[in-house]
Structure formats: C-alpha cells, structure tokens
Amino acid sequence: MIFNHGLAPGQQRNLEKELGRTVLDRTELILHIFSQRAQTSEGKLQVELAQLEHLSTRLVRGWTHLERQRGGLGKTGGPGEKQIELDRRYIARRVAVLKQKLDELRKQRVIQRRARARRDVFSVSLVGYTNAGKSTLFNALTNPSAGAYVADKLFATLDTTTRRVWLDGAGKLVVSDTVGFIRDLPHGLVAAFRATLEETVRADLLLHVVDSASGSRVREAEDVNKVLAEIDAGAIPQLAVWNKIDASSLLPSVERDEYGRISRVFVSARTGAGLAGLRSAIAEAAQPRTPPGQTSGHSQTSSPELSI
C-alpha cells in the first residue's frame, strides 16, 4: 500500500501489522523509482545515500535490508551489542564513504566549470517538472543521435548530461539536462543530488520547461521554482519554455514582457515546431556576454561544437 505523504516509523509499522502488507510512504516510493532509474555510478551513489539517510530514521524495520547489503562480512560488533547499534554503525560508515565519493565528483565538476568560466562560455540548464520533456528538448537542441535518455515516465533522467554546442548569434554554449523535479521532493533527495544540481545553480540561464498539455502546469511550475529557491538558484534568469504544443493545440510563438524581454517560448521538442524561436531567444539572452567583435557568421566547420 502506498500513501501519498510521509509516515512516521511507528505509523508505518502499525499499518503493516494491521494490513499484513508492505506499506510505502511518498518518500520511499520516490526513492524506489530513483533506484530503478539511476544509470551512472554517480546517480547510483546519490540514490544509495538518500536511501540510507532515510533508513537511518527507521532502524527498527530496516534490519532485513541492512543484513542483505552486508552479505558475508562477518561480525561488526561484540556479542552484547544491540542490533540497532550495529545498524547505526553500518549506516554511518557507508554514508561517510558515499559522501566522500560524491565530494570527489563535485570537485571534478568545479574544475570543469572553472575551465568553462575562463573561456567565457555561456551556460544553459534545462529544468522543469518530471516528464515535462526536458530530455527530448535537450536532444533537439544538441545532438539527437547521441543524446540523453528519453522515456514517457517519471524521473527518466537522474544524471546531468552536458554538451557543448555552437549557436549562431551567441557562439559557444554549454547546455545541461538535469533531473526532473516533483511536488514535495524529499529534502534528503535534494541534498543527495546537490552535486548534480550544482550545474543548475551555476548556470547563466535556466530554460524552465513546462508541459503545456498538463492541466497542473501552473502548480508544477510553482513546485519547480520552490526547489530552485531551496538550492539557491531562484535568482538565475529564467526563460519559460512551454513544450508539447503539439498535444495542447497551441501555436509556436515567442512572448515578451512589458520591458520587451522574451519571457515565454512555445515549442514542440518532438516535432521541432518553435525551435527556431527558442534558439533566437537563447541567443538574445546570451548576447550581453558575447565577446566584442564576435559575430554570428561562424559556421559549424569553424568550431568543433555542434551547431544548434
């Protein structure tokens, strides 16, 4: 049985006893989905860290899981040591190892970002609610033949994919596809995925991808902005990209606010409708950082980056 909100450990144990079934709360369900979706070693490390930190609050019901993870490692404590203390020690050791590995990966990302900053490369990150079509749009803007994994399901993407591209009118860009957000995303997951989400925090422009065919698109956009504020990315310039217009009977177009700045672009990443307008909007957003004397007359042959 699945409950669409958090349950205290005691509530969960009592429900399982009375119902005779496994009970999952919202956090455990999301963690379970994440564990199925993680593909890279970093994604798997982040999911395991979130799982263990969540499990640490439920040690009484977690022994079977921990014993399975330990395998044949032998005794970890004296004969008089309580089982719950063994659990705590095991989790603490494993969490420390995972955090160290993730910190090493974070340092690698910092080095990569510094190298991009020295080259004055404009950075764009795609953010949005899960299943809004970010990965499809990422592939449409970069290289569909070697792009991000795309599937019509929750959290198809857990790992950040970054590609260098060349955009007429802006020059070199770095475009990143990031993990999708969801309402009431467990805090432990946000913390565990902070290394991945740092690509979002350090971006020059966020493409906030919205599923225009969703009846909950306004609330979903608000939920994304809440997570962005939580990871200190709320002040980064945003460009709203209403995707899936082929499913919502909207026309490709570009909207501007009262100051004349582009605020929203309507596209279909699947059909390609409106992508030319999106490229122009990105180039306009990147224009202030374009080095003096650089023009839009470069072609793909003059640069190793992909042309979008």
C-alpha positions in Angstrom: 0.0 0.0 0.0 1.3 3.5 -0.9 0.5 6.7 1.0 1.0 9.9 -0.9 2.5 11.7 2.2 5.1 11.0 4.8 4.5 8.4 7.5 6.2 8.2 10.9 8.1 4.9 11.5 5.6 3.9 14.2 2.7 4.6 11.9 4.3 2.6 9.1 4.9 -0.4 11.4 1.4 -0.4 12.8 -0.2 -0.2 9.4 1.9 -3.1 8.1 0.9 -5.1 11.1 -2.8 -4.4 10.8 -2.9 -4.7 7.0 -0.5 -7.6 6.5 1.1 -5.8 3.6 4.2 -3.7 2.8 3.5 0.0 3.3 5.4 2.7 1.5 5.1 6.4 2.1 5.7 9.1 -0.5 9.4 9.4 0.2 10.0 5.6 -0.1 8.1 5.4 -3.3 10.2 8.2 -4.9 13.4 6.6 -3.6 12.3 3.3 -5.1 11.7 4.9 -8.5 15.0 6.7 -8.3 16.8 3.4 -7.6 15.3 1.9 -10.8 16.2 4.9 -13.0 19.8 5.6 -11.9 22.2 4.6 -14.7 25.6 6.2 -13.9 27.8 5.5 -11.0 27.2 9.0 -9.6 23.4 8.6 -9.9 23.6 5.3 -8.0 25.7 6.8 -5.3 23.3 9.6 -4.8 20.3 7.3 -4.6 22.0 5.0 -2.1 23.0 7.9 0.1 19.4 9.2 0.1 18.1 5.7 0.9 20.5 5.1 3.8 19.8 8.5 5.3 16.1 7.8 5.1 16.6 4.3 6.5 18.5 5.7 9.5 15.2 7.1 10.8 13.6 3.7 10.6 16.2 1.3 12.0 13.7 -0.9 13.8 12.2 -2.1 10.5 15.3 -1.8 8.5 17.4 -4.8 9.7 16.4 -7.2 6.9 17.5 -4.6 4.3 20.8 -4.0 6.0 21.6 -7.6 6.5 21.1 -8.2 2.8 23.5 -5.4 2.0 26.2 -6.6 4.4 26.3 -10.1 2.9 29.0 -12.3 4.5 31.1 -9.6 6.1 31.1 -11.3 9.5 30.6 -9.7 12.9 30.7 -6.0 13.2 30.3 -5.7 17.0 30.6 -7.6 20.2 28.1 -10.3 21.3 26.4 -7.8 23.8 25.9 -5.1 21.2 22.3 -4.4 20.4 21.2 -4.9 16.8 20.1 -1.3 16.4 23.6 -0.1 17.3 25.1 -2.4 14.6 22.6 -0.8 12.2 23.7 2.7 13.2 27.4 2.0 12.8 26.9 0.3 9.4 24.8 3.2 8.0 27.3 5.8 9.4 30.3 4.1 7.8 28.6 3.7 4.5 27.2 7.2 4.4 30.7 8.6 5.1 32.1 6.6 2.1 29.3 7.7 -0.2 29.7 11.4 0.8 33.5 11.2 0.2 33.0 9.7 -3.3 30.3 12.3 -4.2 32.6 15.1 -2.9 35.3 13.9 -5.3 32.9 14.1 -8.2 31.8 17.5 -7.0 35.4 18.7 -7.1 35.7 17.4 -10.7 32.6 19.4 -11.7 34.1 22.6 -10.1 37.2 22.2 -12.1 35.2 21.8 -15.3 33.1 24.9 -14.5 36.2 26.9 -13.8 37.6 25.9 -17.2 34.4 27.0 -18.9 34.4 30.3 -17.0 37.9 31.0 -18.2 36.7 30.5 -21.7 33.7 32.7 -21.0 31.3 30.0 -22.2 27.6 30.8 -21.7 25.9 28.0 -19.6 22.3 26.9 -20.1 20.5 24.4 -17.9 17.1 22.8 -18.6 14.9 22.5 -15.5 11.3 21.5 -15.0 8.8 19.1 -13.6 9.4 15.4 -14.2 8.2 14.2 -17.6 7.9 17.8 -19.0 10.0 16.8 -22.0 13.4 18.2 -20.9 15.5 15.4 -22.3 13.6 15.5 -25.7 14.2 19.2 -25.9 17.9 18.7 -24.9 18.3 16.3 -27.7 16.5 18.6 -30.2 18.9 21.4 -29.3 22.1 19.4 -29.3 22.6 16.0 -31.0 19.7 13.6 -31.2 21.9 10.7 -32.4 23.9 10.8 -29.1 21.6 12.4 -26.7 20.0 12.0 -23.3 17.8 9.1 -22.5 14.1 9.8 -23.3 11.1 7.9 -22.0 7.5 8.7 -21.1 7.9 8.1 -17.3 8.7 9.8 -14.1 12.4 10.6 -13.5 13.7 9.1 -16.7 16.7 11.4 -16.2 18.6 11.3 -12.9 22.1 12.3 -14.2 23.2 15.6 -15.6 24.2 15.4 -19.3 26.2 18.3 -20.6 27.1 19.1 -24.2 29.0 21.9 -25.9 27.2 23.5 -28.8 27.5 26.4 -31.2 24.6 28.8 -31.6 24.5 31.5 -34.3 24.4 34.9 -32.6 25.8 33.6 -29.3 28.8 31.4 -30.1 29.9 28.7 -27.8 27.3 27.4 -25.3 27.2 24.6 -22.7 23.7 23.0 -22.4 22.9 20.7 -19.5 19.9 18.4 -18.9 19.1 17.9 -15.3 16.9 15.7 -13.0 13.2 16.5 -13.1 11.5 18.0 -10.0 8.3 17.0 -8.3 5.9 18.3 -5.7 7.2 17.8 -2.1 10.5 16.4 -3.3 12.0 14.8 -0.2 14.7 17.0 1.4 17.1 14.1 1.6 16.9 13.7 -2.2 17.6 17.3 -2.8 20.7 17.1 -0.5 21.9 13.8 -2.1 21.6 15.2 -5.6 23.2 18.6 -4.7 26.3 17.7 -6.7 24.2 17.1 -9.8 22.0 20.1 -9.2 25.1 22.4 -8.9 25.1 22.6 -12.7 21.7 24.3 -12.3 23.0 26.7 -9.6 26.0 27.8 -11.7 24.0 28.3 -15.0 23.8 31.7 -16.7 20.3 30.9 -18.0 17.6 28.4 -17.0 15.2 27.0 -19.6 12.2 26.2 -17.4 10.5 23.5 -19.4 6.7 23.3 -18.8 4.3 20.6 -20.1 1.8 22.8 -21.8 -0.6 19.8 -22.1 -0.7 19.3 -18.4 -3.8 20.6 -16.5 -1.5 21.1 -13.5 1.2 23.1 -15.3 0.9 26.2 -13.2 1.2 24.3 -9.9 4.1 22.2 -11.4 5.9 25.4 -12.4 5.5 26.7 -8.9 6.8 23.5 -7.4 9.9 23.7 -9.6 10.5 27.3 -8.5 10.3 26.2 -4.9 13.1 23.6 -5.4 15.2 26.1 -7.3 14.9 28.5 -4.4 15.9 25.7 -2.0 19.1 25.1 -3.9 19.9 28.8 -4.2 19.1 29.0 -7.9 16.0 31.2 -7.6 17.7 34.4 -8.8 19.1 32.9 -12.0 17.5 34.4 -15.2 14.7 32.1 -16.5 13.1 31.6 -19.9 9.8 29.7 -19.7 9.6 27.1 -22.5 6.1 25.7 -22.9 6.7 22.3 -24.5 4.4 19.7 -26.1 2.3 22.3 -28.0 1.5 19.5 -30.5 -0.6 18.0 -27.7 -2.2 21.2 -26.4 -3.2 22.8 -29.8 -1.0 25.8 -29.2 0.9 27.6 -31.9 4.7 28.1 -31.9 5.4 31.7 -30.8 7.6 33.9 -28.7 6.1 36.2 -25.9 7.8 39.3 -24.5 7.1 41.0 -21.2 6.4 44.7 -20.6 10.1 45.5 -20.8 10.5 43.9 -24.2 12.4 40.9 -22.9 11.5 37.4 -24.1 9.6 35.7 -21.3 8.0 32.6 -22.8 8.5 30.4 -25.9 6.0 27.9 -27.2 7.6 24.8 -28.8 7.3 21.1 -29.5 10.5 19.3 -28.9 9.0 16.2 -30.5 8.0 17.8 -33.9 10.6 20.7 -33.9 7.9 23.4 -34.1 9.1 26.7 -32.5 12.7 25.6 -32.0 14.0 28.4 -34.3 12.3 30.9 -32.0 13.8 29.2 -28.9 17.3 29.3 -30.4 16.8 33.1 -31.1 15.6 33.6 -27.6 18.7 31.8 -26.1 21.0 33.8 -28.4 19.3 37.0 -27.2 19.8 36.1 -23.6 23.5 35.2 -24.2 24.1 38.4 -26.2 25.5 40.6 -23.3 28.2 38.0 -22.7 29.2 37.6 -26.4 32.8 39.0 -26.7 33.2 42.2 -28.6 33.9 41.6 -32.3 32.4 38.1 -32.3 29.7 37.8 -34.9 27.1 35.2 -35.8 28.8 34.4 -39.1 30.7 31.4 -37.8 29.7 28.1 -39.1 30.0 24.6 -37.7 33.2 24.0 -39.7 35.0 26.7 -37.8 34.2 25.2 -34.4 34.3 21.7 -33.0 31.0 22.2 -31.2 27.7 21.1 -32.5 25.6 23.7 -34.3 22.1 24.2 -33.0 
